[in-house]
Amino acid sequence: MKSKKTLFLTFVGAVLAAFAVSCLFLPNKVVNGGVSGLSTLLYYAFGFPPGLSNAALNILLLLIGFRVLGWRFVVKTLYGAGVFSIFIQLFSYLPPVTENLFLASIFGGVLYGFGIGLALASGSTTGGTDIAGRLIQHKFPHLPIGKLLLVCDGCIIIISLCVFRQIDLCLYGVITVFVSTFSIDYFIRKLNISKLAFVITEKGDEISKKLISTSPRGVTAVDVVGAYTGDNKKMLVCALKENEITAFQNKITKIDPDAFIIFSESQQIVGNGFFVYR
């Protein structure tokens, strides 16, 4: 089931990114960096089909990354990169969404970043400089993947200046890279954000049993004393995903309507039941 979800999310992410490249970037000569940016340059410089050149460059990067990232990553990337390359070629036959360079840069960057982020969150990539980013992150795991891609894409933007010899196109490419990088980091960061719940109650044991038996989340109970009343109570601590908050709160208030519940945002939780997206 998990593999089906991974394949589906990778497919959707690759299609979104391919649409941004073929219908927003390519017809407006906006180079967004990465292998897709190189494909755009090869298309205008030599007339190479963008989908074909994208596939060829990805295969080269995969051969380099095979020994470091392992065959599992390569298999997932082959799928994502294959879907990405195929749809770049298919979408290239469609008319451009807009001929406004600014709109193409902004909306293309958001759509491209969302698509790449979706693929990365599923544990795969659409290939290209995503592979280069993963290779660097393997050596320096503390560096955000979006920032690594920014460095790789910046190099492609410089090359585009040499090909098109138009500073305006180069600057639009810079805008696109920043927008897409921000979109990737924002998307990944939102996936990592979880909630911490602190529940002060006199029915701690009953609530703990209810939560443990009806949800996959664990509960930590701490003995506390009310400073004003001097009453002995329990403080329950639980880590949650954002979409679990409503059900969590309803379970508690049904048992103890007077329970005091505090929800706090956590940037990242590492442990059983929580996966860190990078």
C-alpha atoms as a printed R data frame, in Angstrom:
    type eleno elety resid chain resno       x      y       z
1   ATOM     1    CA   MET     A     1   0.000  0.000   0.000
2   ATOM     2    CA   LYS     A     2   2.797  2.360   0.919
3   ATOM     3    CA   SER     A     3   4.600  1.696  -2.373
4   ATOM     4    CA   LYS     A     4   1.411  2.461  -4.323
5   ATOM     5    CA   LYS     A     5   1.076  5.762  -2.485
6   ATOM     6    CA   THR     A     6   4.733  6.549  -3.194
7   ATOM     7    CA   LEU     A     7   4.312  5.817  -6.903
8   ATOM     8    CA   PHE     A     8   1.161  7.919  -7.068
9   ATOM     9    CA   LEU     A     9   2.675 10.939  -5.272
10  ATOM    10    CA   THR     A    10   5.819 10.714  -7.402
11  ATOM    11    CA   PHE     A    11   3.695 10.550 -10.546
12  ATOM    12    CA   VAL     A    12   1.617 13.597  -9.577
13  ATOM    13    CA   GLY     A    13   4.717 15.567  -8.565
14  ATOM    14    CA   ALA     A    14   6.532 14.722 -11.809
15  ATOM    15    CA   VAL     A    15   3.518 15.671 -13.949
16  ATOM    16    CA   LEU     A    16   3.109 19.034 -12.172
17  ATOM    17    CA   ALA     A    17   6.794 19.845 -12.562
18  ATOM    18    CA   ALA     A    18   6.765 18.760 -16.223
19  ATOM    19    CA   PHE     A    19   3.758 21.001 -16.927
20  ATOM    20    CA   ALA     A    20   5.579 23.971 -15.420
21  ATOM    21    CA   VAL     A    21   8.643 23.293 -17.562
22  ATOM    22    CA   SER     A    22   6.875 22.710 -20.896
23  ATOM    23    CA   CYS     A    23   3.972 25.159 -20.681
24  ATOM    24    CA   LEU     A    24   5.530 28.003 -18.688
25  ATOM    25    CA   PHE     A    25   9.344 27.882 -18.788
26  ATOM    26    CA   LEU     A    26  10.230 26.414 -22.185
27  ATOM    27    CA   PRO     A    27   8.088 28.642 -24.472
28  ATOM    28    CA   ASN     A    28   9.236 31.771 -22.621
29  ATOM    29    CA   LYS     A    29  12.944 30.820 -22.568
30  ATOM    30    CA   VAL     A    30  12.903 30.896 -18.769
31  ATOM    31    CA   VAL     A    31  15.680 28.646 -17.485
32  ATOM    32    CA   ASN     A    32  14.691 27.298 -14.081
33  ATOM    33    CA   GLY     A    33  17.993 25.556 -13.439
34  ATOM    34    CA   GLY     A    34  18.641 21.856 -13.125
35  ATOM    35    CA   VAL     A    35  18.492 19.275 -15.875
36  ATOM    36    CA   SER     A    36  15.195 20.653 -17.161
37  ATOM    37    CA   GLY     A    37  16.927 24.026 -17.502
38  ATOM    38    CA   LEU     A    38  19.778 22.391 -19.395
39  ATOM    39    CA   SER     A    39  17.185 20.719 -21.625
40  ATOM    40    CA   THR     A    40  15.722 24.133 -22.397
41  ATOM    41    CA   LEU     A    41  19.168 25.418 -23.349
42  ATOM    42    CA   LEU     A    42  19.862 22.386 -25.536
43  ATOM    43    CA   TYR     A    43  16.489 22.837 -27.234
44  ATOM    44    CA   TYR     A    44  17.158 26.439 -28.216
45  ATOM    45    CA   ALA     A    45  20.863 25.972 -28.948
46  ATOM    46    CA   PHE     A    46  20.734 22.701 -30.920
47  ATOM    47    CA   GLY     A    47  17.064 21.811 -31.356
48  ATOM    48    CA   PHE     A    48  17.220 18.684 -29.188
49  ATOM    49    CA   PRO     A    49  13.769 17.454 -28.020
50  ATOM    50    CA   PRO     A    50  13.470 18.570 -24.370
51  ATOM    51    CA   GLY     A    51  12.082 15.266 -23.107
52  ATOM    52    CA   LEU     A    52  14.820 13.226 -24.774
53  ATOM    53    CA   SER     A    53  17.684 15.424 -23.567
54  ATOM    54    CA   ASN     A    54  16.208 15.460 -20.057
55  ATOM    55    CA   ALA     A    55  16.133 11.643 -20.019
56  ATOM    56    CA   ALA     A    56  19.704 11.342 -21.332
57  ATOM    57    CA   LEU     A    57  21.115 13.753 -18.735
58  ATOM    58    CA   ASN     A    58  19.249 11.961 -15.943
59  ATOM    59    CA   ILE     A    59  20.670  8.592 -16.940
60  ATOM    60    CA   LEU     A    60  24.163 10.070 -16.770
61  ATOM    61    CA   LEU     A    61  23.568 11.453 -13.253
62  ATOM    62    CA   LEU     A    62  22.048  8.157 -12.099
63  ATOM    63    CA   LEU     A    63  25.139  6.265 -13.201
64  ATOM    64    CA   ILE     A    64  27.228  8.650 -11.085
65  ATOM    65    CA   GLY     A    65  24.926  8.404  -8.078
66  ATOM    66    CA   PHE     A    66  24.344  4.641  -8.132
67  ATOM    67    CA   ARG     A    67  27.198  3.663  -5.806
68  ATOM    68    CA   VAL     A    68  26.457  6.384  -3.243
69  ATOM    69    CA   LEU     A    69  22.656  6.406  -3.110
70  ATOM    70    CA   GLY     A    70  22.033  2.697  -3.726
71  ATOM    71    CA   TRP     A    71  19.854  0.789  -6.127
72  ATOM    72    CA   ARG     A    72  16.584  1.492  -4.280
73  ATOM    73    CA   PHE     A    73  17.006  5.234  -4.766
74  ATOM    74    CA   VAL     A    74  17.994  4.688  -8.394
75  ATOM    75    CA   VAL     A    75  14.879  2.594  -9.073
76  ATOM    76    CA   LYS     A    76  12.607  5.234  -7.527
77  ATOM    77    CA   THR     A    77  14.400  7.982  -9.415
78  ATOM    78    CA   LEU     A    78  14.174  6.098 -12.704
79  ATOM    79    CA   TYR     A    79  10.412  6.047 -12.302
80  ATOM    80    CA   GLY     A    80  10.136  9.719 -11.338
81  ATOM    81    CA   ALA     A    81  12.637 10.876 -13.954
82  ATOM    82    CA   GLY     A    82  10.945  8.727 -16.604
83  ATOM    83    CA   VAL     A    83   7.498 10.183 -15.919
84  ATOM    84    CA   PHE     A    84   9.010 13.677 -15.793
85  ATOM    85    CA   SER     A    85  10.814 13.283 -19.139
86  ATOM    86    CA   ILE     A    86   7.812 11.728 -20.896
87  ATOM    87    CA   PHE     A    87   5.418 14.462 -19.794
88  ATOM    88    CA   ILE     A    88   7.894 17.227 -20.616
89  ATOM    89    CA   GLN     A    89   7.833 15.926 -24.186
90  ATOM    90    CA   LEU     A    90   4.041 15.468 -24.239
91  ATOM    91    CA   PHE     A    91   3.297 18.875 -22.731
92  ATOM    92    CA   SER     A    92   5.739 20.543 -25.145
93  ATOM    93    CA   TYR     A    93   3.089 20.112 -27.873
94  ATOM    94    CA   LEU     A    94   0.591 22.184 -25.889
95  ATOM    95    CA   PRO     A    95   0.321 25.982 -26.269
96  ATOM    96    CA   PRO     A    96   1.978 28.084 -23.555
97  ATOM    97    CA   VAL     A    97  -0.165 29.062 -20.575
98  ATOM    98    CA   THR     A    98   1.082 32.641 -20.769
99  ATOM    99    CA   GLU     A    99   3.618 34.687 -22.703
100 ATOM   100    CA   ASN     A   100   4.160 37.041 -19.783
101 ATOM   101    CA   LEU     A   101   7.670 36.353 -18.497
102 ATOM   102    CA   PHE     A   102   6.937 37.515 -14.967
103 ATOM   103    CA   LEU     A   103   3.820 35.364 -14.596
104 ATOM   104    CA   ALA     A   104   5.599 32.389 -16.141
105 ATOM   105    CA   SER     A   105   8.477 32.799 -13.675
106 ATOM   106    CA   ILE     A   106   6.320 33.154 -10.556
107 ATOM   107    CA   PHE     A   107   3.560 30.630 -11.203
108 ATOM   108    CA   GLY     A   108   5.917 28.234 -12.944
109 ATOM   109    CA   GLY     A   109   8.268 28.400  -9.957
110 ATOM   110    CA   VAL     A   110   5.472 27.662  -7.494
111 ATOM   111    CA   LEU     A   111   4.087 24.777  -9.555
112 ATOM   112    CA   TYR     A   112   7.534 23.336 -10.246
113 ATOM   113    CA   GLY     A   113   8.547 23.623  -6.573
114 ATOM   114    CA   PHE     A   114   5.338 21.986  -5.393
115 ATOM   115    CA   GLY     A   115   5.820 19.106  -7.838
116 ATOM   116    CA   ILE     A   116   9.451 18.537  -6.861
117 ATOM   117    CA   GLY     A   117   8.560 18.799  -3.164
118 ATOM   118    CA   LEU     A   118   5.811 16.234  -3.565
119 ATOM   119    CA   ALA     A   119   8.216 13.795  -5.222
120 ATOM   120    CA   LEU     A   120  10.892 14.376  -2.553
121 ATOM   121    CA   ALA     A   121   8.363 13.876   0.251
122 ATOM   122    CA   SER     A   122   7.380 10.509  -1.207
123 ATOM   123    CA   GLY     A   123  11.019  9.407  -0.951
124 ATOM   124    CA   SER     A   124  11.714  9.780  -4.660
125 ATOM   125    CA   THR     A   125  12.813 12.528  -7.054
126 ATOM   126    CA   THR     A   126  12.203 13.600 -10.621
127 ATOM   127    CA   GLY     A   127  15.913 13.268 -11.282
128 ATOM   128    CA   GLY     A   128  18.180 16.049 -12.462
129 ATOM   129    CA   THR     A   129  19.891 18.210  -9.892
130 ATOM   130    CA   ASP     A   130  17.665 16.546  -7.297
131 ATOM   131    CA   ILE     A   131  20.156 13.691  -7.608
132 ATOM   132    CA   ALA     A   132  23.075 16.084  -7.230
133 ATOM   133    CA   GLY     A   133  21.357 17.588  -4.199
134 ATOM   134    CA   ARG     A   134  20.889 14.154  -2.661
135 ATOM   135    CA   LEU     A   135  24.554 13.315  -3.287
136 ATOM   136    CA   ILE     A   136  25.675 16.469  -1.487
137 ATOM   137    CA   GLN     A   137  23.139 15.929   1.308
138 ATOM   138    CA   HIS     A   138  24.486 12.403   1.771
139 ATOM   139    CA   LYS     A   139  27.820 13.997   2.677
140 ATOM   140    CA   PHE     A   140  26.335 16.984   4.542
141 ATOM   141    CA   PRO     A   141  22.964 15.796   5.953
142 ATOM   142    CA   HIS     A   142  22.380 18.999   7.929
143 ATOM   143    CA   LEU     A   143  21.995 21.084   4.752
144 ATOM   144    CA   PRO     A   144  18.388 21.631   3.504
145 ATOM   145    CA   ILE     A   145  17.723 20.009   0.146
146 ATOM   146    CA   GLY     A   146  16.181 23.219  -1.216
147 ATOM   147    CA   LYS     A   147  19.349 25.222  -0.547
148 ATOM   148    CA   LEU     A   148  21.479 22.546  -2.204
149 ATOM   149    CA   LEU     A   149  19.313 22.654  -5.299
150 ATOM   150    CA   LEU     A   150  19.628 26.449  -5.286
151 ATOM   151    CA   VAL     A   151  23.417 26.186  -5.669
152 ATOM   152    CA   CYS     A   152  23.141 23.664  -8.505
153 ATOM   153    CA   ASP     A   153  20.462 25.684 -10.282
154 ATOM   154    CA   GLY     A   154  22.460 28.898  -9.966
155 ATOM   155    CA   CYS     A   155  25.198 27.375 -12.095
156 ATOM   156    CA   ILE     A   156  22.661 26.587 -14.844
157 ATOM   157    CA   ILE     A   157  21.398 30.188 -14.776
158 ATOM   158    CA   ILE     A   158  24.926 31.432 -15.436
159 ATOM   159    CA   ILE     A   159  25.183 29.108 -18.443
160 ATOM   160    CA   SER     A   160  21.851 30.452 -19.767
161 ATOM   161    CA   LEU     A   161  23.323 33.943 -19.861
162 ATOM   162    CA   CYS     A   162  26.041 32.667 -22.183
163 ATOM   163    CA   VAL     A   163  23.491 30.955 -24.468
164 ATOM   164    CA   PHE     A   164  20.716 33.578 -24.737
165 ATOM   165    CA   ARG     A   165  22.909 36.640 -24.099
166 ATOM   166    CA   GLN     A   166  19.917 38.394 -22.542
167 ATOM   167    CA   ILE     A   167  20.307 39.615 -18.996
168 ATOM   168    CA   ASP     A   168  16.513 39.919 -18.604
169 ATOM   169    CA   LEU     A   169  16.001 36.205 -19.229
170 ATOM   170    CA   CYS     A   170  18.778 35.442 -16.793
171 ATOM   171    CA   LEU     A   171  17.137 37.589 -14.100
172 ATOM   172    CA   TYR     A   172  13.765 35.927 -14.676
173 ATOM   173    CA   GLY     A   173  15.531 32.611 -14.278
174 ATOM   174    CA   VAL     A   174  16.918 33.781 -10.935
175 ATOM   175    CA   ILE     A   175  13.393 34.728  -9.806
176 ATOM   176    CA   THR     A   176  12.128 31.306 -10.849
177 ATOM   177    CA   VAL     A   177  14.874 29.467  -8.967
178 ATOM   178    CA   PHE     A   178  14.228 31.434  -5.769
179 ATOM   179    CA   VAL     A   179  10.472 30.911  -5.988
180 ATOM   180    CA   SER     A   180  10.779 27.174  -6.677
181 ATOM   181    CA   THR     A   181  13.396 26.754  -3.932
182 ATOM   182    CA   PHE     A   182  11.193 28.531  -1.418
183 ATOM   183    CA   SER     A   183   8.233 26.383  -2.495
184 ATOM   184    CA   ILE     A   184  10.222 23.164  -2.000
185 ATOM   185    CA   ASP     A   185  11.490 24.153   1.457
186 ATOM   186    CA   TYR     A   186   8.062 25.437   2.519
187 ATOM   187    CA   PHE     A   187   6.350 22.256   1.365
188 ATOM   188    CA   ILE     A   188   8.854 19.970   3.120
189 ATOM   189    CA   ARG     A   189   8.787 22.119   6.285
190 ATOM   190    CA   LYS     A   190   4.979 21.961   6.441
191 ATOM   191    CA   LEU     A   191   5.113 18.171   6.197
192 ATOM   192    CA   ASN     A   192   7.523 18.015   9.156
193 ATOM   193    CA   ILE     A   193   5.464 20.293  11.395
194 ATOM   194    CA   SER     A   194   3.507 18.398  14.056
195 ATOM   195    CA   LYS     A   195   1.634 19.306  17.231
196 ATOM   196    CA   LEU     A   196   2.416 18.695  20.878
197 ATOM   197    CA   ALA     A   197  -0.585 18.374  23.183
198 ATOM   198    CA   PHE     A   198  -0.406 19.021  26.929
199 ATOM   199    CA   VAL     A   199  -3.497 17.917  28.810
200 ATOM   200    CA   ILE     A   200  -4.041 18.828  32.494
201 ATOM   201    CA   THR     A   201  -6.738 16.607  33.947
202 ATOM   202    CA   GLU     A   202  -7.944 14.780  37.049
203 ATOM   203    CA   LYS     A   203  -8.849 11.749  34.923
204 ATOM   204    CA   GLY     A   204  -5.426 11.070  33.507
205 ATOM   205    CA   ASP     A   205  -5.526  7.283  33.734
206 ATOM   206    CA   GLU     A   206  -8.916  7.003  32.026
207 ATOM   207    CA   ILE     A   207  -7.981  9.409  29.246
208 ATOM   208    CA   SER     A   208  -4.602  7.699  28.696
209 ATOM   209    CA   LYS     A   209  -6.264  4.312  28.231
210 ATOM   210    CA   LYS     A   210  -8.761  5.797  25.797
211 ATOM   211    CA   LEU     A   211  -6.098  7.529  23.694
212 ATOM   212    CA   ILE     A   212  -3.767  4.523  23.589
213 ATOM   213    CA   SER     A   213  -6.553  2.114  22.620
214 ATOM   214    CA   THR     A   214  -8.047  4.293  19.872
215 ATOM   215    CA   SER     A   215  -5.031  5.938  18.202
216 ATOM   216    CA   PRO     A   216  -1.508  5.031  17.034
217 ATOM   217    CA   ARG     A   217   0.006  7.738  19.265
218 ATOM   218    CA   GLY     A   218   1.615  7.148  22.626
219 ATOM   219    CA   VAL     A   219   0.967  9.138  25.785
220 ATOM   220    CA   THR     A   220   3.374 10.245  28.512
221 ATOM   221    CA   ALA     A   221   1.821 10.925  31.948
222 ATOM   222    CA   VAL     A   222   3.418 13.304  34.448
223 ATOM   223    CA   ASP     A   223   2.217 13.947  38.027
224 ATOM   224    CA   VAL     A   224   1.551 17.652  38.565
225 ATOM   225    CA   VAL     A   225   0.069 19.879  41.270
226 ATOM   226    CA   GLY     A   226  -2.164 22.873  40.633
227 ATOM   227    CA   ALA     A   227  -0.408 25.902  42.135
228 ATOM   228    CA   TYR     A   228  -3.670 27.709  42.911
229 ATOM   229    CA   THR     A   229  -5.799 24.794  44.165
230 ATOM   230    CA   GLY     A   230  -3.081 22.475  45.421
231 ATOM   231    CA   ASP     A   231  -4.921 19.543  43.792
232 ATOM   232    CA   ASN     A   232  -2.977 16.572  42.435
233 ATOM   233    CA   LYS     A   233  -3.503 16.095  38.698
234 ATOM   234    CA   LYS     A   234  -1.988 14.429  35.658
235 ATOM   235    CA   MET     A   235  -0.359 16.149  32.711
236 ATOM   236    CA   LEU     A   236  -0.560 14.050  29.561
237 ATOM   237    CA   VAL     A   237   1.911 14.773  26.778
238 ATOM   238    CA   CYS     A   238   1.204 13.517  23.271
239 ATOM   239    CA   ALA     A   239   2.714 14.177  19.823
240 ATOM   240    CA   LEU     A   240   0.166 14.473  17.018
241 ATOM   241    CA   LYS     A   241  -0.228 15.207  13.364
242 ATOM   242    CA   GLU     A   242  -2.277 18.304  12.624
243 ATOM   243    CA   ASN     A   243  -5.189 16.361  11.133
244 ATOM   244    CA   GLU     A   244  -5.539 14.340  14.370
245 ATOM   245    CA   ILE     A   245  -6.219 17.310  16.647
246 ATOM   246    CA   THR     A   246 -10.026 17.423  16.394
247 ATOM   247    CA   ALA     A   247 -10.529 13.716  17.146
248 ATOM   248    CA   PHE     A   248  -7.937 13.931  19.952
249 ATOM   249    CA   GLN     A   249  -9.728 16.853  21.591
250 ATOM   250    CA   ASN     A   250 -13.163 15.233  21.286
251 ATOM   251    CA   LYS     A   251 -11.978 12.058  23.025
252 ATOM   252    CA   ILE     A   252 -10.646 14.051  25.964
253 ATOM   253    CA   THR     A   253 -13.628 16.380  26.445
254 ATOM   254    CA   LYS     A   254 -16.051 13.441  26.416
255 ATOM   255    CA   ILE     A   255 -14.249 11.976  29.435
256 ATOM   256    CA   ASP     A   256 -13.313 15.226  31.184
257 ATOM   257    CA   PRO     A   257 -15.084 18.394  29.957
258 ATOM   258    CA   ASP     A   258 -12.986 20.428  32.410
259 ATOM   259    CA   ALA     A   259  -9.635 19.239  31.047
260 ATOM   260    CA   PHE     A   260  -7.169 22.001  30.212
261 ATOM   261    CA   ILE     A   261  -5.609 21.348  26.782
262 ATOM   262    CA   ILE     A   262  -2.634 23.187  25.291
263 ATOM   263    CA   PHE     A   263  -1.547 22.635  21.673
264 ATOM   264    CA   SER     A   264   1.966 23.671  20.700
265 ATOM   265    CA   GLU     A   265   3.593 23.547  17.276
266 ATOM   266    CA   SER     A   266   6.703 21.409  16.823
267 ATOM   267    CA   GLN     A   267   9.001 22.011  13.845
268 ATOM   268    CA   GLN     A   268  10.104 18.377  13.727
269 ATOM   269    CA   ILE     A   269   9.496 15.184  15.685
270 ATOM   270    CA   VAL     A   270  11.779 12.163  15.390
271 ATOM   271    CA   GLY     A   271  10.588  8.805  16.655
272 ATOM   272    CA   ASN     A   272   8.071  6.026  16.287
273 ATOM   273    CA   GLY     A   273   5.167  7.026  14.059
274 ATOM   274    CA   PHE     A   274   6.840 10.163  12.705
275 ATOM   275    CA   PHE     A   275   8.847 10.395   9.507
276 ATOM   276    CA   VAL     A   276  11.294 13.225   8.848
277 ATOM   277    CA   TYR     A   277  10.988 14.623   5.313
278 ATOM   278    CA   ARG     A   278  14.143 16.140   3.788
